């Protein structure tokens, strides 16, 4: 860095009346935790690091793949060729982007077992904001539990197809995630990036909104933080808003009843079947899956048969891996003994 003043790179940002020198100092003393390093997590983490947030933790369980590269801006072709963990690749790239701040990449799946440890006892201490870069509802509901329990602002985001959503859930101020979406959608009922595709600019727009909201929170600009759920259609150029102030549910199981069902869960959603190189995935939602529709959704991605009580097949893009899906959403991922790989395949093609 030579003789470069620590704040010289942020001079255009510090010119903003909502930030200034005091706000920049607060950013430098703050800790943002980004959960998931896909399209949303990559862009939001990149913007937060460039903004000078002093400590950034990135948590992700997955490896870089070539199909990630059209929208996940922190990764290179070499990362995909070498199957580098996303959290590790992100840490390396972000440290190169801004050596003035500290970045920690954690290669792990955030779950009910490790969540509180990562929040309370991580190397950078308790975060000041949680930024959602995940791709499944179970983890989002877990993040919501953490947000309410620890009174942490939770910057929610989601993008699939040409649509996206962004919101900030602030305990004691707005509704929580479960006030708005009280139950996890049934497995297979929602599109995923694999089955429906994703327009990369929509992901970038959502993640940019997320980073902007996180920055407002960290500099203390509470009045500027959104109190709406913003829904964006990037193909038809439309937006809709839902007030999170009006959506607060006085009977919400989480923020009103303070029951943290996802944080308190004791049954793992992934179980290795002894001697079979097969991982069983059990979804968090209880419901009946439409196997006929799921078969149609999966048809472009491999050969699948059955549809009454179960669906079985193999994916063209997942070498050596097969899947058997049952009507209750339970699935057997065959050809691996790695729970992280199995969970990623399930989320990619089935969702939640």
N, C-alpha and C positions, 0 to 999 in steps of 0.2 A: 504493500500500500504506500510505501515511501512516506512523504510528508503530507499526504492527503488528509485533510481534516475528516474526522469520523462522520460528520454530517454532510459533507459536500455532495455526496451522491444523492442526497434526499432534498436538495434545495428547492426543486420544483414542487415537491410535495409539501414542504414546510411553508411555501408561499400561500397555501390554501388557508383561509381564515379558520376553518374547522380543525386544523391540525397545528400549524405553527411549531415553534421550538418546544413548547411544553408537550404538545401531542407527540412529537417525534421522540422526545425523551421517554414518554410513557410506552410508545411502541418498542423502544429498545429494551425496556425493562419487562416486557410482556412475554407470555408463553402461549402459543397457539398449538393445539393438537389436531392434526388432520387424520381422520380415520378413513382409510382406503385411498389407494393411489392409482385410481383409474383416471378417466378423462377429467372428472371434477376435481379429484384430489391433486392431480398434477398441476392443473392451471391455478387452483386456489393457493396451493403451497408455493408455487413459483412467484405469484404476485405478493404473497405475504413476506417471503424472503426478500424480494426486491424492495418492498416497502420498509424494511428494516426492523421487522419484528425480531426481538433479540434471541428468542428460543423457539424453534419449530420442531415438533415431534411428528413424524409420519409413520403410521402403522399400517402394514399391509401383509397379507399372507401369500400373495400370488407371485408368479414369475412373469417376466416380460415375454410377450409373444408378438409375432409379426402382425397379427390382427389388431394389436393395440396401437400401432404406430400412427395410424391416420388421425388419431384424436388425443393421444396421451403424450404431451409435449416434452416431458422430461427424458424420454427414452430414445435410444438410437437403434439402428439395425444391428449393431454389434451386441447390444444388450439382449435383443431377441435371439440372435444366433447362439449366444452363450447361456441363455436361460437364466439371466441374472435376476435375483429377487427384486421386485419392484421397490421395496423400501430401501434396499442397498443402493440401487441405481439412482433413486431419487436423492438420497443423502449425498452421494458423490456429485451429482449435477448441481444441486442447490448450494453446496459448499463452494463450488467453483463460481456460481453466479454471484454470491455475496460472501466473501470470506470474513466480513465483519460480524457476522452473526453465527449462532450455533444451531446445527441441524442434527437430529438423531433419527435414523431410520430403524424401525423395529420390525423385524420379520416375524410376524405372529398373526394369528387370527384372534381378534378381540372377541371374548366370550364371557360367560358369567363367572368362569373360574378366575380369569386373569384381569378382568376389567377394573376392579377397584385397586388392584396392585398397580396397574399401569397409570391410573389416574392419580393415586395418592403417593406412590413410591417411585415414580419414574425418575430418570436421571436429572430432568429439568424441573422437577417439582410439579405441583398441581397446576394444571393449565388454567388460563384465564378465559378461554373460549374453546369450544369443540366445533370443528368444521367437518361436516358429513360428506365424505367422498365414497360412500359404500354403494353396494349394488343389490342389497337384499333387506327385506323388511325386518327380519329377526334382529339384525345388528342395529337397525335404526331404532327399534323399540328398546333395545338395550341402551343405546345412547340417550334416549329419552329418559329412561330410569336414572341414568347417571346424572343427567342434567338436573332433574328434579331433586334427587337425593343430595347432590353437592352444590345446588344453586348455581349451576354453570350455564351461561348462555349457550344455546345449541343452534348452530347455523345449518339448517337443513337444505339439501338440494337433491334433485333427481332429474335425469334426462334420458329419454328413450325415443326412438323414432325421430320426429321433428318437434317434439314437445318437451318442455321442462317446467320444473317448479322450484321455487326458492322461498324460504321463510326463516324467521328467527324466533325460536321459542325461548322466552325468558321467564324463568320461574317467578311467580308472584306478580308478573306484569301482563303476560299474555297467556293464551291457552297453551297447553303442551301438545305434543304430537298425538297423544291418545285421545285428547279432547276432539281432535279433528278426524283422525282415523282410529276409531276405537278398537277395531279388530284387524288382525293381519289378513290380507286377501288370501283366498284359498289357493293352494299351490297350483301353478299352471294357468291361473286366471288372468295374470298380468303379463304384458309383453316384456321381453328382455332385449338387451342390445343385440344378442345373437339371433333371436327369432324375428325381431322387428327392425333391426338395423339402428343406426344412430347418425344424425347429421352433426358432424364435429363442431361446426360453429354454434349450434344450440348448446352443446356441452360447455363450450368456452364462455358463452353468454351467462349461463347459470352460474358457473364457477366464478366468473368476474363479479357477479352480484354477491356471491357468498363472500369473496375476499373483501369487497367494499363494506359489507355489513360487519365483518369481523374487525376491520380497521376502525370503523366507527365505535364499536364496542370497546376496543382496546385503548382508544384515545379519550374515552369518556364522553363521547358525543351521543348520549342516551336519547335525546330528543330527535335525533336524526335517524335512529335505527328503525327499520320498518316494523310495523305492527300488522302487516298483511301477509297472506300467502299469495304470492305472485305466480300466475300460470302463464306460460309463454308458448306460443305456436310459431316457430321460426320459419315455417314454410308459408303460412298464410298471413304472417305479420300481425297477429292478434295477441292481446293480453287480457287477462281477467284477474280480479283481486277478490280475496275473501278476508274480512277483518278477523284477526286472531284475538282481538279484544272482546268482540261479540261472541266468539266461538268457545269461550271458556265454559267448561262443563262442571257445574257444582257437584256432580256425582261421578266425576272421572275417577277411575280406579287408581290412577297413578298420582296426579297432582293434588286431587282432593282427598282420596282415600289413603295416599302414601303407601300403596302396595306395589312393590317393585318385582313384578312377576318374572320379568326377563332377567333381571339381575340376580334374583333368588333361585333361578332354575338350577336344578341339580342333575338332571338327566342330560348327558351330552347328546347333541344332535347328530354326531358322527360316531359310529361304532365299527371297529374292525372285526370282521368275521374270521375267526381263528382258522388258519390253514388254507384259506381260500383266496388270498390276495383280493379280497372284496371288502368294500366299505359300505355300510348301511347308513343312509341319510334319513333322518326323521324330521320333517318340517315342524315348525313351531305352531302352525295353524292346523286346526282340526276341521276337515271338510271333505267333500267328495269331489274328486278331480274329474274333469271331462276328458277322458282318455281319447275319445274320437277327435276332439278339437286339438288336443295335444299332439296326436299323431300327425295331423295335418300341418301343425306348426313345425314339427321336427322333420317332416318329409324332405325339405331341401338340404338337410344336414346329415343324412345317412339312410340306412335301411332299417325300417321298424315294422313289426308285425304284432297283431293282437289289438284289442281295444275294449274288451268286455270287462275283465277283471284285472288285466295287467297289460303292459306294453313293453316290448323287448326289442333291442336292436343295438347297432353300433354307429358311432359318429365318424364321418369321413375325416374330419379334421383332428380327431383325438386318437392318435395312433395307439392301437392295442387296448383301447378302453371300450367296454360295453356297458349297457344299462338295462335294468329291469325296473319298471315303475308300476306301483300298485295304485288302486283306486283311492286310497287315503293319502296319497302324496308321498308315501315312503318309497325309497329307491335303493337299489343295490348297484353300486358302481364297481364293475369288474375289471380286473387288470391292474390294480394298484393297491398298495397297502398304506398309502399316504393320505390321511384324512383331509389335508389341505387341498390336494389335487382333486379328491372326490367332491369336496364341498364346492370348489370352484366350478367343476363341470356341472353340478346340479344347479348352481346359481345362474350359470351361463345359459343353460337351455331350458330349465324349468322355472326358475325364478323363486323369489322369497327365500 
